[in-house]
Amino acid sequence: MMEVRKMPQTPAEMAENENLRATVERQKRTIENQKVTIQYLAAMVDVYIPEETEVEENVQNPVENEENL
């Protein structure tokens, strides 16, 4: 008797998720490269840029964020 199992995602959804993961990884590398470039340029022009700290933002409500600026 053959067992039938339901796939949690369709092949198209799996491919889309994989593409999204790859895009996120590329974006992370780009951001890291940009940070290094900014640090280098800041050092060359003798500008102090403080280390980035985690800031909690209400990303669910961008209108409220704009009002708090």
C-alpha positions in Angstrom: 0.0 0.0 0.0 1.3 3.4 -1.0 1.4 6.1 1.6 0.4 9.6 0.5 1.8 12.6 2.4 0.8 16.2 1.9 3.7 18.5 1.2 3.7 21.6 3.5 4.5 23.8 0.5 4.2 23.6 -3.2 7.4 23.4 -5.2 6.7 27.0 -6.4 6.4 28.2 -2.8 9.6 26.3 -1.9 11.5 28.0 -4.8 10.1 31.4 -3.8 11.2 30.9 -0.2 14.7 29.9 -1.4 15.0 32.9 -3.6 13.9 35.2 -0.8 16.5 33.6 1.5 19.2 34.2 -1.1 18.0 37.8 -1.6 18.2 38.4 2.2 21.8 37.0 2.3 22.8 39.3 -0.6 21.3 42.3 1.1 23.1 41.4 4.4 26.4 41.3 2.5 25.7 44.6 0.8 24.8 46.2 4.1 28.0 44.9 5.7 30.1 46.2 2.8 28.4 49.6 3.0 29.1 49.7 6.8 32.8 49.0 6.2 33.0 51.6 3.4 31.3 54.2 5.6 33.7 53.4 8.5 36.7 53.7 6.1 35.4 57.1 4.7 34.7 58.4 8.2 38.2 57.5 9.3 39.7 59.2 6.2 37.8 62.5 6.9 38.3 62.1 10.7 34.6 61.8 11.5 33.4 59.7 14.5 30.5 57.4 13.8 29.2 55.7 16.9 28.6 52.0 16.9 25.1 51.0 15.8 22.9 50.1 18.7 19.7 48.1 18.5 16.7 50.5 18.4 13.3 49.1 18.8 10.9 50.6 16.4 7.2 50.0 15.8 7.6 48.6 12.3 4.0 47.6 12.2 2.8 51.2 12.1 5.0 53.4 9.9 2.6 56.4 10.3 3.1 56.4 14.0 6.9 56.2 13.5 6.8 59.3 11.4 4.8 61.2 14.0 7.5 60.4 16.6 10.3 61.9 14.6 
